[in-house]
C-alpha cells in the first residue's frame, strides 16, 4: 500500500535535485522520501513534462498543452510576472480567455510557488572578483581576529514601516538563483538616516544624521562617536575600523582624518553588505520598532534610541562569530550574492 501522496511542492523539490545531478538514493537522503516514490515522480516528469497527477474526474481542463507551455515559457523568461499579467499576455497573443487562478494552478503544477523575492544589491563582475579576493585574503581570520573590529554603517528608518515586498515564482532550492533575486540599490530614500557601530561586545554609539550627508558631516560624526564607541565597547589594544567604500568614507580628507587619529581602517570589498554583520543589526532594530507607531520624526528618534540600547550583546556576538561562515559563503559563491 502506498503512503501519503507527495505535494506538488515536494515533487518539485525532487525534480530540482534531479536536475542538479543527484541520484535516487541521494535525493532520498536529502528529502527523506522513499526511493520508489522518487523514481515514479522522476519517470513521470520525464515522460509527461509534469509532476501533477492526471485529472481524475471533473470538468474539462481549461487550457491546452500549448497554452500550458506558453505559461511556463513566460515565467521562465521573467520570474516576476504576475498571474494577471500572464492572463493579459495569453489573451492578447493567443486569443484565449483564462482566469488568474488557472494560471496559478498551471504554474504550481510544474513545481513552482509564489514566494517573497530575496533582495540583493547588484554586483558587477569586477566587484565579484574583488569580493572573492577579499574573502580569500581573510579566510584565515579567526573569531578572535574579528573581535578586534569596530563595525559601522549608515541606515534609514521609515516613519510608516519598511518598503514593500516583491513576489517571485520559484521552485524549492531556487531562492538564490540570479533570476529569482530582487535587485536593490542602497538607501532608497527614507525618513531618518542614522550612523551606528557595534562589536562583539554590543552596540556603540547611534548618531542621527540631519541634513545632507557629505564628507565633512561624516568626519564630524567620526569625531563625536568613534572613540566614545571604542571606549563604550571596551575594545582594547589594536583594532580595525570597518566602513564600506562610499565616496564620503574614502575621500582624501577622510583618509587624512584617519591617519591623523591613528585609526587602522579595514580594507573593504565593494558591494558587500552581506559581509558586514551590522546589516543584521539594522534588521533587528527594525523588528524591535515595528509596532511602535511613531507620531513624528522626533518620536521615531526616541523609539530608535531606546531600541538600540536594548540590543542584547549576545546578539552582536553571534553576528561577529558568523564572519568565518560569511567568508566561506562568498568563496563558494565565487564573489556572488550569499544568503547573508
LUMMAR-411464 format. One line per field, with one value per residue (C-alpha): residue in three letters; chain; residue number from 0; x, z, y. Coordinates in Angstrom, 3 decimals. Layout:
type c(ALA / ...)
mol c(A / ...)
seq c(NUM / ...)
c1 c(X / ...)
c3 c(Z / ...)
c2 c(Y / ...)
***
This chain:
type c(UNK / UNK / UNK / UNK / UNK / UNK / UNK / UNK / UNK / UNK / UNK / UNK / UNK / UNK / UNK / UNK / UNK / UNK / UNK / UNK / UNK / UNK / UNK / UNK / UNK / UNK / UNK / UNK / UNK / UNK / UNK / UNK / UNK / UNK / UNK / UNK / UNK / UNK / UNK / UNK / UNK / UNK / UNK / UNK / UNK / UNK / UNK / UNK / UNK / UNK / UNK / UNK / UNK / UNK / UNK / UNK / UNK / UNK / UNK / UNK / UNK / UNK / UNK / UNK / UNK / UNK / UNK / UNK / UNK / UNK / UNK / UNK / UNK / UNK / UNK / UNK / UNK / UNK / UNK / UNK / UNK / UNK / UNK / UNK / UNK / UNK / UNK / UNK / UNK / UNK / UNK / UNK / UNK / UNK / UNK / UNK / UNK / UNK / UNK / UNK / UNK / UNK / UNK / UNK / UNK / UNK / UNK / UNK / UNK / UNK / UNK / UNK / UNK / UNK / UNK / UNK / UNK / UNK / UNK / UNK / UNK / UNK / UNK / UNK / UNK / UNK / UNK / UNK / UNK / UNK / UNK / UNK / UNK / UNK / UNK / UNK / UNK / UNK / UNK / UNK / UNK / UNK / UNK / UNK / UNK / UNK / UNK / UNK / UNK / UNK / UNK / UNK / UNK / UNK / UNK / UNK / UNK / UNK / UNK / UNK / UNK / UNK / UNK / UNK / UNK / UNK / UNK / UNK / UNK / UNK / UNK / UNK / UNK / UNK / UNK / UNK / UNK / UNK / UNK / UNK / UNK / UNK / UNK / UNK / UNK / UNK / UNK / UNK / UNK / UNK / UNK / UNK / UNK / UNK / UNK / UNK / UNK / UNK / UNK / UNK / UNK / UNK / UNK / UNK / UNK / UNK / UNK / UNK / UNK / UNK / UNK / UNK / UNK / UNK / UNK / UNK / UNK / UNK / UNK / UNK / UNK / UNK / UNK / UNK / UNK / UNK / UNK / UNK / UNK / UNK / UNK / UNK / UNK / UNK / UNK / UNK / UNK / UNK / UNK / UNK / UNK / UNK / UNK / UNK / UNK / UNK / UNK / UNK / UNK / UNK / UNK / UNK / UNK / UNK / UNK / UNK / UNK / UNK / UNK / UNK / UNK / UNK / UNK / UNK / UNK / UNK / UNK / UNK / UNK / UNK / UNK / UNK / UNK / UNK / UNK / UNK / UNK / UNK / UNK / UNK / UNK / UNK / UNK / UNK / UNK / UNK / UNK / UNK / UNK / UNK / UNK / UNK / UNK / UNK / UNK / UNK / UNK / UNK / UNK / UNK / UNK / UNK / UNK / UNK / UNK / UNK / UNK / UNK / UNK / UNK / UNK / UNK / UNK / UNK / UNK / UNK / UNK / UNK / UNK / UNK / UNK / UNK / UNK / UNK / UNK / UNK / UNK / UNK / UNK / UNK / UNK / UNK / UNK / UNK / UNK / UNK / UNK / UNK / UNK / UNK)
mol c(A / A / A / A / A / A / A / A / A / A / A / A / A / A / A / A / A / A / A / A / A / A / A / A / A / A / A / A / A / A / A / A / A / A / A / A / A / A / A / A / A / A / A / A / A / A / A / A / A / A / A / A / A / A / A / A / A / A / A / A / A / A / A / A / A / A / A / A / A / A / A / A / A / A / A / A / A / A / A / A / A / A / A / A / A / A / A / A / A / A / A / A / A / A / A / A / A / A / A / A / A / A / A / A / A / A / A / A / A / A / A / A / A / A / A / A / A / A / A / A / A / A / A / A / A / A / A / A / A / A / A / A / A / A / A / A / A / A / A / A / A / A / A / A / A / A / A / A / A / A / A / A / A / A / A / A / A / A / A / A / A / A / A / A / A / A / A / A / A / A / A / A / A / A / A / A / A / A / A / A / A / A / A / A / A / A / A / A / A / A / A / A / A / A / A / A / A / A / A / A / A / A / A / A / A / A / A / A / A / A / A / A / A / A / A / A / A / A / A / A / A / A / A / A / A / A / A / A / A / A / A / A / A / A / A / A / A / A / A / A / A / A / A / A / A / A / A / A / A / A / A / A / A / A / A / A / A / A / A / A / A / A / A / A / A / A / A / A / A / A / A / A / A / A / A / A / A / A / A / A / A / A / A / A / A / A / A / A / A / A / A / A / A / A / A / A / A / A / A / A / A / A / A / A / A / A / A / A / A / A / A / A / A / A / A / A / A / A / A / A / A / A / A / A / A / A / A / A / A / A / A / A / A / A / A / A / A / A / A / A)
seq c(0 / 1 / 2 / 3 / 4 / 5 / 6 / 7 / 8 / 9 / 10 / 11 / 12 / 13 / 14 / 15 / 16 / 17 / 18 / 19 / 20 / 21 / 22 / 23 / 24 / 25 / 26 / 27 / 28 / 29 / 30 / 31 / 32 / 33 / 34 / 35 / 36 / 37 / 38 / 39 / 40 / 41 / 42 / 43 / 44 / 45 / 46 / 47 / 48 / 49 / 50 / 51 / 52 / 53 / 54 / 55 / 56 / 57 / 58 / 59 / 60 / 61 / 62 / 63 / 64 / 65 / 66 / 67 / 68 / 69 / 70 / 71 / 72 / 73 / 74 / 75 / 76 / 77 / 78 / 79 / 80 / 81 / 82 / 83 / 84 / 85 / 86 / 87 / 88 / 89 / 90 / 91 / 92 / 93 / 94 / 95 / 96 / 97 / 98 / 99 / 100 / 101 / 102 / 103 / 104 / 105 / 106 / 107 / 108 / 109 / 110 / 111 / 112 / 113 / 114 / 115 / 116 / 117 / 118 / 119 / 120 / 121 / 122 / 123 / 124 / 125 / 126 / 127 / 128 / 129 / 130 / 131 / 132 / 133 / 134 / 135 / 136 / 137 / 138 / 139 / 140 / 141 / 142 / 143 / 144 / 145 / 146 / 147 / 148 / 149 / 150 / 151 / 152 / 153 / 154 / 155 / 156 / 157 / 158 / 159 / 160 / 161 / 162 / 163 / 164 / 165 / 166 / 167 / 168 / 169 / 170 / 171 / 172 / 173 / 174 / 175 / 176 / 177 / 178 / 179 / 180 / 181 / 182 / 183 / 184 / 185 / 186 / 187 / 188 / 189 / 190 / 191 / 192 / 193 / 194 / 195 / 196 / 197 / 198 / 199 / 200 / 201 / 202 / 203 / 204 / 205 / 206 / 207 / 208 / 209 / 210 / 211 / 212 / 213 / 214 / 215 / 216 / 217 / 218 / 219 / 220 / 221 / 222 / 223 / 224 / 225 / 226 / 227 / 228 / 229 / 230 / 231 / 232 / 233 / 234 / 235 / 236 / 237 / 238 / 239 / 240 / 241 / 242 / 243 / 244 / 245 / 246 / 247 / 248 / 249 / 250 / 251 / 252 / 253 / 254 / 255 / 256 / 257 / 258 / 259 / 260 / 261 / 262 / 263 / 264 / 265 / 266 / 267 / 268 / 269 / 270 / 271 / 272 / 273 / 274 / 275 / 276 / 277 / 278 / 279 / 280 / 281 / 282 / 283 / 284 / 285 / 286 / 287 / 288 / 289 / 290 / 291 / 292 / 293 / 294 / 295 / 296 / 297 / 298 / 299 / 300 / 301 / 302 / 303 / 304 / 305 / 306 / 307 / 308 / 309 / 310 / 311 / 312 / 313 / 314 / 315 / 316 / 317 / 318 / 319 / 320 / 321 / 322 / 323 / 324 / 325 / 326 / 327 / 328 / 329 / 330 / 331 / 332 / 333 / 334 / 335 / 336 / 337 / 338 / 339)
c1 c(0.000 / 1.368 / 1.963 / 0.690 / 0.786 / 3.538 / 2.506 / 3.331 / 5.953 / 7.616 / 7.573 / 9.065 / 11.891 / 12.638 / 12.809 / 15.009 / 17.504 / 17.365 / 18.203 / 21.239 / 22.548 / 21.602 / 20.657 / 17.656 / 19.454 / 20.995 / 17.603 / 16.069 / 18.716 / 18.085 / 14.279 / 13.525 / 11.151 / 11.250 / 13.248 / 10.299 / 8.240 / 11.174 / 11.593 / 7.900 / 7.928 / 11.090 / 9.871 / 6.503 / 8.260 / 10.473 / 7.532 / 4.947 / 6.962 / 4.753 / 4.685 / 0.929 / -1.500 / -3.814 / -7.170 / -9.274 / -12.762 / -14.450 / -14.809 / -12.689 / -9.260 / -9.423 / -6.050 / -4.432 / -0.901 / 0.231 / -1.107 / 0.420 / 3.810 / 3.347 / 2.608 / 5.725 / 7.824 / 6.705 / 7.652 / 10.958 / 11.701 / 10.601 / 10.081 / 8.443 / 5.470 / 2.177 / -0.722 / -2.886 / -0.061 / 0.264 / -3.523 / -3.342 / -0.490 / -2.109 / -5.356 / -3.568 / -1.228 / -3.422 / -6.992 / -7.635 / -9.539 / -8.442 / -8.576 / -5.751 / -6.332 / -5.979 / -2.586 / -1.518 / -2.672 / -0.643 / 2.461 / 2.104 / 1.640 / 5.220 / 6.570 / 6.732 / 5.255 / 4.872 / 7.402 / 8.758 / 11.841 / 15.070 / 16.797 / 20.335 / 22.450 / 23.558 / 27.140 / 29.227 / 31.581 / 34.551 / 33.304 / 32.538 / 36.226 / 37.189 / 34.810 / 36.257 / 39.817 / 38.893 / 37.290 / 40.369 / 42.630 / 40.638 / 39.787 / 42.379 / 40.997 / 39.513 / 36.627 / 39.273 / 40.565 / 37.061 / 36.551 / 39.091 / 36.839 / 34.518 / 31.735 / 29.946 / 27.305 / 24.510 / 20.883 / 17.434 / 14.253 / 10.816 / 8.014 / 5.453 / 7.184 / 9.555 / 9.498 / 7.125 / 7.832 / 8.100 / 6.729 / 8.653 / 7.796 / 10.427 / 10.983 / 12.388 / 16.104 / 15.984 / 15.848 / 19.396 / 19.215 / 20.060 / 16.741 / 14.825 / 16.517 / 15.178 / 17.850 / 18.189 / 20.317 / 21.452 / 19.218 / 16.101 / 15.221 / 13.589 / 12.508 / 15.555 / 19.167 / 21.427 / 25.067 / 25.806 / 28.578 / 28.908 / 31.424 / 31.321 / 30.659 / 27.456 / 26.396 / 28.405 / 27.021 / 23.941 / 24.032 / 21.091 / 22.082 / 20.364 / 20.508 / 22.696 / 25.440 / 28.835 / 32.461 / 32.557 / 29.439 / 30.881 / 34.145 / 32.172 / 30.241 / 33.514 / 34.980 / 31.992 / 31.298 / 34.236 / 36.415 / 33.417 / 32.134 / 35.515 / 35.501 / 31.873 / 32.584 / 35.830 / 37.865 / 41.442 / 44.724 / 44.977 / 41.663 / 40.310 / 37.648 / 35.260 / 33.327 / 32.111 / 33.526 / 31.062 / 32.847 / 32.365 / 34.196 / 37.102 / 37.521 / 41.072 / 40.236 / 38.556 / 41.673 / 43.726 / 41.434 / 42.036 / 45.803 / 45.868 / 43.934 / 45.952 / 42.899 / 43.506 / 40.821 / 39.917 / 40.225 / 36.772 / 35.318 / 32.802 / 29.108 / 29.473 / 26.689 / 26.482 / 29.994 / 29.068 / 27.252 / 25.830 / 23.315 / 21.567 / 21.642 / 19.656 / 17.112 / 16.814 / 16.333 / 13.614 / 11.892 / 12.029 / 10.335 / 7.857 / 4.782 / 5.719 / 3.906 / 5.853 / 3.771 / 6.614 / 10.355 / 11.341 / 9.208 / 10.888 / 14.317 / 13.328 / 11.985 / 15.126 / 17.427 / 15.528 / 15.543 / 19.263 / 20.246 / 18.019 / 20.067 / 21.433 / 25.271 / 24.819 / 23.108 / 26.077 / 28.487 / 26.661 / 26.785 / 30.542 / 31.073 / 29.394 / 32.219 / 34.158 / 30.918 / 30.133 / 33.583 / 33.249 / 29.860 / 31.405 / 34.177 / 31.641 / 29.563 / 32.733 / 32.090 / 28.380 / 25.488 / 25.112 / 22.268 / 23.598)
c3 c(0.000 / -0.918 / 1.720 / 1.776 / -1.633 / -2.040 / -2.565 / -5.754 / -3.814 / -2.590 / -6.120 / -7.427 / -4.900 / -6.144 / -9.763 / -8.755 / -7.041 / -10.019 / -12.384 / -10.218 / -10.979 / -7.776 / -7.989 / -6.395 / -3.177 / -2.665 / -3.223 / -0.720 / 1.866 / 1.418 / 1.321 / 3.494 / 0.760 / -0.300 / -3.394 / -5.263 / -4.882 / -6.154 / -9.146 / -10.047 / -9.889 / -11.990 / -14.585 / -14.791 / -15.231 / -17.993 / -19.907 / -19.427 / -18.519 / -15.447 / -11.841 / -11.464 / -11.250 / -14.143 / -13.703 / -12.385 / -12.638 / -13.024 / -15.794 / -18.902 / -18.491 / -19.367 / -21.088 / -23.881 / -23.619 / -25.944 / -23.605 / -20.632 / -22.374 / -23.094 / -19.419 / -18.358 / -21.002 / -19.729 / -16.085 / -17.090 / -19.024 / -16.173 / -12.708 / -11.513 / -13.926 / -12.031 / -12.839 / -14.112 / -16.445 / -17.833 / -18.350 / -20.249 / -22.482 / -23.193 / -24.181 / -26.351 / -28.082 / -28.344 / -28.012 / -25.083 / -22.009 / -18.733 / -15.082 / -12.791 / -10.698 / -13.731 / -14.448 / -10.823 / -10.956 / -14.111 / -12.605 / -9.377 / -11.376 / -12.588 / -9.029 / -8.718 / -5.924 / -5.279 / -2.719 / -1.487 / -3.563 / -1.652 / -2.076 / -3.316 / -4.369 / -7.992 / -8.013 / -11.107 / -12.418 / -11.440 / -7.876 / -7.652 / -8.303 / -5.655 / -3.138 / -3.838 / -3.373 / -0.146 / 1.209 / 0.354 / 1.972 / 5.229 / 5.173 / 7.860 / 10.301 / 13.432 / 15.555 / 17.867 / 14.952 / 14.145 / 17.778 / 17.144 / 14.565 / 15.139 / 12.577 / 11.258 / 8.722 / 7.900 / 7.581 / 7.007 / 9.022 / 7.680 / 9.609 / 8.402 / 8.141 / 5.687 / 1.896 / 0.037 / -0.933 / -4.377 / -5.238 / -7.470 / -8.957 / -7.911 / -7.066 / -3.839 / -3.605 / -6.083 / -3.635 / -4.539 / -8.302 / -10.020 / -11.894 / -8.618 / -6.749 / -6.394 / -7.275 / -4.939 / -4.509 / -1.080 / 0.618 / -1.448 / 0.479 / 3.899 / 6.887 / 9.156 / 8.479 / 11.252 / 11.729 / 14.152 / 15.319 / 17.005 / 18.055 / 19.592 / 22.952 / 21.931 / 20.283 / 20.188 / 19.602 / 17.473 / 15.668 / 13.879 / 10.598 / 9.970 / 6.524 / 3.627 / 4.362 / 2.904 / 3.790 / 6.286 / 8.078 / 8.090 / 9.639 / 12.258 / 13.095 / 13.489 / 15.670 / 18.016 / 18.029 / 17.022 / 20.138 / 22.520 / 20.824 / 21.263 / 24.961 / 25.438 / 23.853 / 25.807 / 22.673 / 23.902 / 22.027 / 18.237 / 16.440 / 12.927 / 11.909 / 9.303 / 6.787 / 3.242 / 0.173 / -0.013 / -1.554 / 1.694 / 3.547 / 1.119 / 0.425 / 0.702 / 3.751 / 5.452 / 4.900 / 6.355 / 9.409 / 9.980 / 9.593 / 11.965 / 14.599 / 14.022 / 13.126 / 11.198 / 8.528 / 7.467 / 3.659 / 2.279 / -0.831 / -2.799 / -2.706 / 0.259 / 2.798 / 3.325 / 4.788 / 7.298 / 10.303 / 11.271 / 8.420 / 10.557 / 13.490 / 11.427 / 10.662 / 14.377 / 15.168 / 12.509 / 14.099 / 17.563 / 16.451 / 14.024 / 16.237 / 17.996 / 15.553 / 15.980 / 15.546 / 14.144 / 13.446 / 16.983 / 18.303 / 15.850 / 17.065 / 20.681 / 19.820 / 17.825 / 20.644 / 23.177 / 20.926 / 20.160 / 23.821 / 24.299 / 21.844 / 23.660 / 23.487 / 22.854 / 19.594 / 18.289 / 19.475 / 17.367 / 14.381 / 14.682 / 15.257 / 11.878 / 9.945 / 9.046 / 7.663 / 5.706 / 4.138 / 3.198 / 1.607 / -0.577 / -1.659 / -2.546 / -4.469 / -6.303 / -5.162 / -5.978 / -3.561 / -0.486 / 1.874 / 4.338)
c2 c(0.000 / 3.427 / 6.076 / 9.617 / 11.313 / 13.893 / 17.504 / 19.407 / 21.373 / 18.153 / 16.707 / 19.940 / 19.634 / 16.099 / 17.294 / 20.246 / 17.889 / 15.503 / 18.387 / 19.146 / 15.643 / 13.823 / 10.134 / 8.444 / 7.467 / 10.923 / 12.558 / 10.129 / 11.009 / 14.734 / 14.629 / 11.543 / 10.335 / 6.659 / 5.710 / 4.076 / 7.276 / 9.345 / 7.008 / 7.288 / 11.094 / 11.468 / 8.937 / 10.709 / 14.062 / 12.651 / 11.192 / 13.963 / 17.056 / 17.492 / 16.300 / 16.856 / 13.954 / 13.252 / 14.895 / 12.023 / 13.496 / 16.824 / 19.310 / 19.645 / 21.232 / 24.935 / 25.121 / 23.132 / 21.687 / 24.501 / 27.217 / 25.388 / 25.538 / 29.248 / 29.969 / 28.061 / 29.812 / 33.214 / 32.619 / 31.049 / 34.241 / 36.508 / 35.015 / 38.244 / 38.163 / 38.305 / 35.981 / 38.904 / 39.984 / 36.446 / 36.288 / 39.583 / 38.367 / 34.978 / 36.672 / 39.237 / 36.790 / 33.665 / 34.918 / 32.581 / 33.766 / 32.164 / 33.196 / 34.286 / 31.159 / 28.892 / 30.453 / 29.966 / 26.335 / 25.629 / 27.215 / 25.212 / 22.000 / 22.472 / 22.665 / 26.462 / 28.525 / 32.232 / 33.471 / 36.775 / 37.572 / 37.953 / 41.265 / 41.619 / 44.554 / 44.439 / 43.098 / 43.770 / 41.083 / 43.237 / 43.582 / 39.864 / 39.215 / 41.787 / 40.205 / 36.782 / 38.035 / 39.846 / 36.678 / 34.619 / 37.234 / 36.981 / 33.271 / 32.523 / 35.105 / 33.552 / 34.824 / 36.325 / 38.399 / 39.638 / 40.658 / 43.444 / 45.134 / 48.093 / 47.599 / 50.699 / 51.640 / 54.075 / 53.023 / 54.510 / 54.060 / 54.893 / 56.522 / 54.001 / 50.648 / 49.044 / 49.091 / 46.759 / 43.163 / 41.591 / 38.137 / 35.727 / 32.313 / 29.781 / 26.131 / 24.722 / 25.496 / 28.396 / 31.338 / 32.455 / 31.880 / 35.197 / 35.325 / 34.883 / 37.736 / 41.254 / 43.817 / 46.800 / 49.890 / 51.029 / 53.630 / 54.167 / 57.308 / 57.340 / 59.347 / 59.236 / 58.315 / 57.040 / 56.075 / 53.263 / 50.971 / 47.590 / 44.975 / 41.532 / 43.261 / 45.053 / 48.307 / 51.525 / 54.990 / 55.710 / 59.060 / 60.703 / 62.351 / 65.674 / 67.252 / 66.190 / 63.673 / 64.649 / 64.012 / 66.886 / 65.647 / 62.123 / 63.282 / 65.190 / 62.006 / 60.107 / 62.862 / 62.703 / 58.976 / 56.770 / 56.867 / 57.040 / 53.866 / 52.157 / 53.063 / 52.020 / 48.636 / 48.115 / 47.370 / 47.008 / 47.382 / 47.484 / 47.377 / 47.849 / 50.342 / 48.929 / 51.022 / 50.470 / 52.216 / 55.095 / 58.135 / 60.100 / 57.345 / 57.196 / 60.923 / 62.279 / 64.419 / 61.436 / 59.335 / 62.173 / 62.227 / 58.506 / 58.955 / 61.928 / 59.963 / 56.787 / 54.704 / 51.473 / 51.096 / 47.565 / 47.251 / 46.520 / 44.890 / 46.937 / 45.980 / 43.637 / 44.279 / 40.508 / 40.630 / 43.325 / 41.801 / 45.201 / 44.767 / 42.142 / 44.551 / 47.051 / 44.313 / 43.517 / 47.194 / 47.392 / 44.406 / 45.969 / 49.193 / 47.582 / 48.038 / 51.278 / 53.634 / 56.910 / 60.060 / 62.207 / 62.161 / 63.124 / 60.287 / 57.906 / 59.050 / 58.381 / 54.924 / 54.062 / 55.199 / 53.068 / 50.003 / 50.499 / 50.413 / 47.358 / 45.250 / 42.184 / 41.908 / 38.173 / 39.119 / 41.139 / 38.433 / 35.843 / 38.192 / 38.703 / 34.969 / 34.357 / 36.055 / 32.863 / 31.377 / 34.540 / 34.480 / 30.819 / 31.569 / 34.301 / 31.934 / 29.226 / 31.799 / 32.954 / 36.501 / 36.426 / 37.095 / 34.893 / 34.040 / 36.618)
***
